[in-house]
Amino acid sequence: MSEDPPRALSLAAGGFIALAVAQGIGRFVYTPILPFMVAGIGLTKPEAGLIASANFLGYLLGALAAASPRLPGGKRGGFIAGLAGSGLTTAAMGLVSSVPAFLALRFLGGIASAFVLVFASALVLERLAAMGRPRLSSLHFAGVGSGIAFSALLIAGLEATGFGWRVQWLASGGFTLIALVLTLPLIPPAPEPRPVAPHKAAASGGSDGRMRRLVLAYGLFGFGYVITATFISTIARSSPSLRGLDFLVWLAVGLAAAPSVALWVAIGQRLGNEAAYALANLIEALGVALSVLATSLAGLVLAALLLGGTMMGITALGLIEVRLLSRGDPRRSLALMTAAFGFGQMIGPSFAGYAYAFTGSFRGATFAAVAALVIAAVLVWPGDRLWRRSFDKPAALP
């Protein structure tokens, strides 16, 4: 190990901050701000869904662009450009009023968010592995949930002091730009280590099939989580008994998401990443279903806890497993996963918005999301390999 533990910790902290603002805020702050935009400028549910989908279309294309070896600037350059772009497009949402402008800004913000996730994960995860500190990847991914929790408190605080949706967007973008300055010394332009040896399964032809199933399951997960993640605050605020308390639901998502990565990585180490991935999808399916079946604050908070407690764990397990299955530089595989995820989540909000316009409810779209999550679990479930891993352990370590 050429670098000491404090260096590894500061690197993971840099990833934590980057994902907190680019993902927890840049991607997800739209959820708590959306009810105020609906009330302030009369956004319809289909328009709200289209704006969310524009962000996810940008996320998809950004992930594909990040996979290109011809992209100028290298990994760190792409990471810095993504974080700056996320902050600027988030702040600019508070300066415009038309749906086309919202679509354009969220599209560009989606590209920026994908750049941050792909390049920050490639930089941080590879370096942590080379330092012999792979468990610190949990701190890196915990940034998303912490950013979600922070965004819930930020928007609630601004609302309580009388600030509307415009200031909410401006403040969110401002915090992202501040975070950019903080992360620069934490993720320095140091020489990148050689990639660690790929997972043993990468040497076998079977790994290709496992990777294809994992990529497809990751896309289904993107569709399965995003409808609830986009509209859960709107669902809560639409209930007269819950109005003014909707921030608690989104806060619960963030608080559950922050420690969930460490939990699911530990479960993955015990059962295997694929079994843990499948289990997390099934638990999330329960939370997604509960989001439209619950009629009380307690029920919606439980749905939020199940959603938040699994969505980042699934994300981390998927990215960690595909990195282990990859040959050589994992950037292309990380980008492919992110693109599949982006395609799934791009479809979800628009589908839910138009379904709501026809039926007056999010139930139909939500149950479709539940089905997608169950199928994702079935695709990745490792079958008899799980039982061999759990019960046929060697008598002694070599």
N, C-alpha and C positions, 0 to 999 in steps of 0.2 A: 504494500500500500504506500503510494508515494505522497498521499495527502492525509493530514491528520483528521481526527473526528470532528473538531470544530469547523473545519473547512467543509466537511460533508453536511454538517448541520446547517451551516449558512447557505449552502447550495439548495438544500431541501426547503429552507425558509424562503429563498428566492422564488422557487417554484410554487410554494404555498401562496405567497402574495400575488404572483402573476395569475394563478388560476382563480384566486378569490375575486379579483377585479375583472378579468377578461371573461370568466365563465359565471361566477356567482353574481356579478353585477352586469357585465356587458351582455350576457345572454339572458339572464333570468330576471333582471330588475323590471323587465316589461310586465311580468306577472303582477307584482303589487301595484305598479303604476296604472295598469290597464283600467281598473274600475274608475279611476279619476279621469282618465281620458274619455271613457264612455260617458260619464256624467258631464264633463266639461265641453266636449265638442260633438257629442252624440254619435260616436263610433258604433256601427252595427256589429253584431257578432260575426257575420261573414267578413266585414272589413278588418275586424280585430284578428280573425284567423289568417287572413291574407298577409297582414303585416308580420305576424309571427312566422308564417311560412316563407316570406321573403328573407327573413333573417336566417332561416334554416337552409334555404336555397344557397345563400351566400356561404354558409357553413360547408355545404356540400362541395361547392366549386373551390372554396379555399382549401379544403382538404386535398382535392385533386391537384391543385396547383402546388401545394406543399410537397407532393410526391415527386415533382419534377426535379431531376438533378440539374437542370439548366436554370433553375430559379436563382437570380443573382443575390448576393449578399450572404449566403451561407445560412446555417441554422440560427446563429445568434442575430444576424441581421434580420431574418424573417421574424424571429421572436420579438425584437424591438419594434419593427414596423407594425406587427400585429397589435402589440400592446398600445402603441401610440394611436393607431387607427381605431381601436376599440374605445379609447377615451374620447377622441374627437367626435366620432359618430354618435356616441351615447349623449354627449353634451349637446350636440346639434339637434337632437330630437326635441329639445325644449325651445328651439328657435323657429320651428316651422309649424304649419297647421294643416296642410293638405295631405290626403292619403297617398298620392304619388310621392311626395317628399318623404313621408314616413317609410314607404316601401323601399325607396332608394337608400335611405340611411340605414335601415335595418339590414338590407342586403349587404351593404359594405361592412357593417358591423359584424355580420356573420362570417364574412371572409376573414376579418381580423381575428375573431375568436378562434376560428379553426387554426390559423397560423400560430396563435399562442399555444393552443393545446398540443398540436403536433410538434412544433419546434421546442417548446419548453419541456415536454415529456421526453423527446429524443435527447436533449441536452442533459436534463437532470437525471433521468433513469439510467442512462448509460454510464454517466460519471459516478453515480452512487454505486452501481454494480461493480465498477472498476475499483472503487475504494473499499469494497467489501462491506458496504452499508446499504444493501437493498431494502431493508425494512423501513428506512427513512422515506421510501416512496409513499408510505401511508401519509406522512406529513405533507408531501407534495399534493396529493389528491384531496386531502382534507381542506385545502383552500377553497374548493368549490362550495362545500356546505357552509363554511364560515362566511364566505362572501354572500351567500343567500341569506343567512341569519342577519348579517350586517345590513343588507339591503332592506330587509323587513323592518328593522329598527330605524334605519335612516328615513324611509318613506313614512313610517308612522310618526316619527318625530317631526318631520317637516309638515305633515298634515296637522299635527296638534298645534303647531305654531302658526298655522294659517297659510302655509305655502302650497300652491297647487302643483299640477303635473309638470308645468314648465320648469319650475325651480327644482323639482324632484329629478328630472332628467339632467339638468345642468350640474346639480350637486353630485350625482352619480358619475358623470363624466369627469368632473373635477377630481374626485377621489381616485379614479383610474389613472389619470395623468400624474398625480402625486405618487402613486404606487410604482409607476414606471421609473421615476427617479430613484426610488428605494431599491428596486430590483437590480439596477445596473451594476452596482458593486458586488452583489450577491451571486450573480451569474456572469462572471467575467469572461473576456475573450481568451481563455486559456486553451492550450492545445487539448483536443479531445482524445480520450483514451481509445485504444483499439477495442472493437466490439468484443464482448465476452463470448465464449463458445456457445453455440446455439443449443437448445434443448435436445436431448438425445433423440426425441421423436422426429426431429427435423431430418435425421439421416434416413428415415424410412419413408417409403412412398405413402404410407397411411397418413402422414402428417398433412399432406396436401388436402385430403378429404376432410380432415379435422379442421383445417384452416378455413375451407370453404363453408363448412357448416357453422363455424364460429362467426364468420363475416355475415352470413345470412341471419343468424340469430341476433347479431348486434344491430342489424338493420331493423328487425322486428321489435327489438327492445326500444330503438329510437321512436318508432311509431307508438309503442305501447305505453311509454311513460309520458310522452309530450303533451297529450291532450289534458291530462290532469295537471301536469306541471304548468301549463299555460293558463288554464281556466279555473283552478281551484280557488283562487282569491275572488274571482268573479262569482263563482258558485256560492261561496260563503257570503259575499256582500249582497247577493240577490235575496237572501233570506232576511226578512225584517228583524227577526230575533237575534241575528248575528251581525247586523250592520254595525260597523265601528270596531268589531272584533276580528275582522278578516285578517289583520296583520298577524294575529296569533297563530293562524293556520299556516301562513307562509313562514313565520318564525320557527314553527315546529318542524317544517321541512328542512330548514337550514341546520337547526340544532341536532336533528337526527342524522343529517348527512355528514356533518363534520367528523364525528368519531367512527362513522360506519366503515370507512375504508380500512382502518386498522382491524376492525372486527372481521370483515369479510376476507381480508388477506390472511388472517389467522385461520379462519375456517377453510380457506383454500389450501393452506399448508397442511391441514389435517385431513381433509377429504379429497383434495385435488381441486385445481382451479375450475375445471369443467363442472364437477358436481356442485361446488359452491355457487357457480354462475347459474346453474339450473335452479337450485333451491332459492336463490335470491329473486329470480324472475317469478317464481310461483308466489312468494311472499308479496312481491310488488303487485302482482295481479290481484291479490286480495285487497290491498290498499286502494288500488285504482277502482275496483268495483265498489268499495265502501264509500268512495268520494261522492258517488251519486245516490247511494242507498241510505247514507246517514242523514238523520233529520235534526241532530243536535250538534252543539259545538264540540262536545266530547267525541262524538262519532267522527266529525270532520278532522279533529286534531289527531285521532288515531289513524285515520286514512293518511294524513300528512306525515305522521311518524313512520308509517310503513313505506310510503313513497320515498321520503328523505333517507330512511334507514337502509334503502336498497339501491337507489339509482346510482349513487357514486360508487358503491361497492361493485355493482355490475360493470360500470365503466372501467374501474381499476382492474378487476379480474380479467375483463376482456382484453384490455391493452397489455397487461402483464403476460397473459397466455399467448397472445399473438406474437409478442416480442420473443418469447421462448421458442415458438414454432418457426420463427423467421430464420432465414439464412443470410448472414452478413449484416449490412446496415439495415436496422429495423425501420427506418423512416418510411419506406414505401408501404410496409405492412401496417404501420400505425396510421398512415394516411388513408389506406384502403379501408380500414376499420372505421375511421372517422367519416369517410365518404358514405359508407353503407349506413352508418348511424344518421348522418345528415340527410340522406334520402328518406329514411323512415320518418324522421321528425319533421321534414319539410311537408310531407303529406298530411300528417296528423291534424294540425290546427285548422287548416282550410277545410278538411273533411268534417271536423267537428263544428266549425262555424256554419257551414252550409247545412249540415244535418240539423243544427239547432234552428236555423231559419225555417226548415220544413216541418219540424216536429215540436219545436218549442222546448226542447230538452236536450241535455248532453248525454242522456242515458244510452241511446243507440250507439253513438260513437265511442262511448266509454266501454261498452261491452265488447265492441270490436277490438279495442285496445287490450282488453283482458284476454281475448282469444289469441292475439299476437304474442303476448307474453308467455302464455302457456305453450304455444308452438315453439317459441324460442327455447324454453326449458327442455322440451322434448328433443330438439335438434342437438343440443349440446350434452345432454345427459350421457355420461360415459359408460353406462351399462355395467357389464361384469367387471370392467377395469376398476370400478369403484370398490367392488367387494374384494377383489384381489389386493387392492392397496390397503383396505381397512383391516382385513382379517388374516391375510396370508403374509404376515410380516416375517422377515428373516429372524432367526433365533438370535443372531449376534451381528453387529455391524462389522464390516471387513476392516 
